[in-house]
Amino acid sequence: MLAKGLAKQTIKNCEITLKQSLRFATRQRKIPFYPLEGFDLIKVNDAKKVDALSDSDQEKLLEVSKEYSDRVNDQRRFIFFYTLLNTGMRYGELIGLKWMDINLDEKLLTIERQCIFPEGNTNPILADLKTDSSKREIELTNDDVKEIKRYKIWASEYLLPMANSPFIQNLDGSHIYKDFGRSTFRTFLKLAELPHFPIHSLRHTHASNLANTSIPIKKLSNRLGHSDISTTMNVYSHAYVGDDSSYLEKANVRRA
């Protein structure tokens, strides 16, 4: 699971579920003994470590993502990477995003739902968000609007986007598979000659970009959909406290 890029906390949660299931099976005499006795605990001391991309790495990835998407004529690849990097959305939230959630005139994305994969990576299911605070609006920059409009022109030719259809979709109109983003990100990292980063690092990178501007910490917390401002403070303690309204433009990662 580590090799696949899953976070240590995710692996820890799987370990807990596995142990609880096996203990229950032992008590119910479904198995003769508890098989994980003495199993070493997984260390998660660095579970909250921010794994953010440097400015130069972001520029490299933006360049290769554009070149690759143009070469294979699949602008879903570029917009996937660009949107995660410049909005801080969770991956499941992006998969669940629909065109009707995007208001380009108001320059807003509305996060209403997410996709989960309890029945396998190729069977996305729409679900409620992680927490109540995850339901939020995300401001867009002028560059974001331009990129989405550019993507919509391509999608209109190949995917027929409609209000209720996914923002990034399979060719049959369904929500993309879980591995779509991971495989795409791995390809971009390889082309940019960068080491492995988990896909969640794009969310961390966006938050870190903003934390290095004058964004108010409460506004950063709301944008990320954190349930408590203390979560934001613990991870992005270097965020400035200010009211400079230009913070979003400063943090936006653009293509040349």
Disulfide bonds with the S-S distance in Angstrom:
none
